[in-house]
């Protein structure tokens, strides 16, 4: 017997179908975009593990990201970040939250584009600032006015983040709503991938 989707002419991946992910979903964007908050909700909804690349980097290094920046500098941090993300992308599909600079590194970006579905959580300056000013553990915000630093990073990084497979706006709306938008965008993206050219 035909299902309701068949009667209404919907394809097999309508909103009620479970979403099957062939590879990791990697969330990219500036600090404060909601990569961890959305990532945890997304993983729960998709029944996948959630992995925070920054946590994995700290575990591998045996110290905090702020300490890595302070002791070794950004270049060494990015090299370690690349190694950790490469290892994570070789694992079974999961939801991966990456640091704000990870996708900016050309080698890391190439790895992510080859082995993951990349989702840019794009946020406006006021949203980012409101989120990050409540926390003091952001190494790149320690030098200068945080709002000016964020604005500069937006100018530098947004054109690169725009290369992600999917772009979803991360606004001041509830995180659950943004998570729904990410799921809808993933569903549409995966359907497009399945459709022959």
C-alpha positions in Angstrom: 0.0 0.0 0.0 1.3 3.5 -0.9 2.4 5.7 2.0 1.1 9.2 2.6 4.3 10.5 1.0 3.5 8.6 -2.2 0.0 9.9 -2.3 1.1 13.5 -2.0 4.0 13.1 -4.4 6.8 13.7 -1.9 10.1 12.0 -2.4 11.4 9.4 -0.1 13.4 12.0 1.9 10.4 14.1 3.1 10.4 15.6 6.6 9.3 12.4 8.3 12.0 10.2 6.9 15.0 9.5 9.1 18.1 11.3 7.8 20.9 8.8 6.9 24.3 10.5 6.8 27.0 8.9 4.7 29.7 11.0 6.3 30.4 13.4 9.1 28.7 16.7 9.4 31.3 19.4 10.2 30.1 22.7 11.6 32.2 25.7 10.8 31.9 29.4 11.7 33.3 32.0 14.0 33.4 31.7 17.8 30.0 32.3 19.2 28.2 31.0 16.1 26.7 28.2 18.1 28.8 25.3 16.7 28.8 23.4 20.1 25.2 24.2 21.1 23.7 23.4 17.7 26.1 20.5 17.2 25.1 18.7 20.4 21.4 19.1 19.6 22.0 18.0 16.0 23.9 14.9 17.1 21.1 14.0 19.5 18.4 14.5 16.8 20.4 12.4 14.2 21.4 9.7 16.7 25.1 10.3 16.1 28.0 11.0 18.4 29.0 14.7 19.0 32.7 15.5 18.9 34.2 18.9 19.7 37.5 19.2 17.8 38.8 21.7 20.4 38.2 19.2 23.2 40.0 16.5 21.2 42.9 18.9 20.5 43.2 19.7 24.2 43.1 16.0 25.1 45.9 15.2 22.5 48.0 18.1 23.7 47.5 17.7 27.4 46.7 21.4 27.9 44.2 24.1 27.0 44.0 25.8 23.6 44.9 29.1 25.3 48.0 27.4 26.6 48.9 26.0 23.2 48.5 29.4 21.6 50.6 31.0 24.4 53.4 28.4 24.4 53.6 27.5 20.7 51.8 30.1 18.7 49.0 29.9 16.2 50.9 28.1 13.5 51.7 25.1 15.7 48.2 25.1 17.0 46.8 25.0 13.4 49.1 22.1 12.5 48.0 20.1 15.5 44.3 21.0 14.8 44.8 19.7 11.2 46.1 16.4 12.5 43.3 15.9 15.0 40.6 16.8 12.5 42.1 14.5 9.9 41.9 11.7 12.4 38.4 12.5 13.4 37.2 12.6 9.7 38.5 9.1 9.3 36.2 7.8 12.0 32.5 6.8 11.6 30.0 9.5 10.8 29.4 12.0 13.6 28.6 15.6 14.2 31.9 17.6 14.5 32.2 21.1 15.9 35.4 22.8 14.7 37.2 25.8 16.0 36.7 29.1 14.2 40.0 29.0 12.4 40.0 25.4 11.3 38.2 25.9 8.0 40.4 28.9 7.2 43.5 26.6 6.9 43.6 25.5 3.3 44.7 21.9 4.1 42.1 21.4 6.8 39.4 22.9 4.6 40.3 20.5 1.8 40.1 17.6 4.2 36.8 18.7 5.5 35.3 19.3 2.0 36.5 15.8 0.9 35.4 13.8 3.9 32.4 15.7 5.5 29.3 17.7 4.7 30.3 21.2 5.9 27.8 23.5 7.4 28.6 27.2 8.0 26.6 28.6 10.9 26.6 32.3 9.8 25.9 34.9 12.5 25.7 38.7 12.6 28.3 40.6 14.7 25.9 41.6 17.5 24.8 37.9 17.9 28.4 36.7 18.1 29.5 39.5 20.5 26.6 38.9 22.8 27.5 35.2 23.0 31.3 35.5 23.3 31.5 38.4 25.8 30.1 36.1 28.5 33.2 33.8 28.3 36.9 34.6 28.7 38.5 31.6 27.1 38.8 32.9 23.6 42.6 33.5 22.8 42.0 35.6 19.7 39.8 38.0 21.7 42.4 38.8 24.3 44.3 41.3 22.1 42.2 44.4 21.5 38.5 45.3 21.6 36.6 42.0 21.2 33.9 43.5 19.0 36.5 45.0 16.7 38.4 41.7 16.6 35.2 39.8 15.7 34.4 42.3 13.0 37.9 41.9 11.5 37.6 38.1 11.6 34.2 38.3 9.9 35.7 40.3 7.1 38.6 37.9 6.7 36.8 34.6 7.2 33.2 34.9 5.9 34.3 34.6 2.2 36.1 31.4 3.1 33.3 30.0 5.3 31.0 30.6 2.3 32.7 27.7 0.5 30.9 25.3 2.9 28.4 22.9 1.4 25.5 24.4 3.4 24.9 27.8 5.0 22.5 28.3 7.9 21.9 31.6 9.7 22.6 31.3 13.4 20.4 34.1 14.9 19.2 35.0 18.4 16.3 32.5 17.9 16.2 29.3 20.1 19.0 26.8 19.3 16.4 24.1 18.7 15.0 26.2 15.8 18.4 26.6 14.3 19.0 22.9 14.7 15.8 22.2 12.7 17.0 24.6 10.0 20.3 22.7 9.8 18.4 19.3 9.5 16.2 20.8 6.7 19.3 22.1 4.9 21.1 18.7 5.3 18.1 16.9 3.9 17.9 19.1 0.9 21.7 18.9 0.3 21.8 15.1 0.5 18.8 14.8 -1.8 20.6 17.0 -4.3 23.7 14.8 -4.0 21.6 11.7 -4.8 20.0 13.3 -7.9 22.0 12.5 -11.0 23.3 15.5 -12.9 
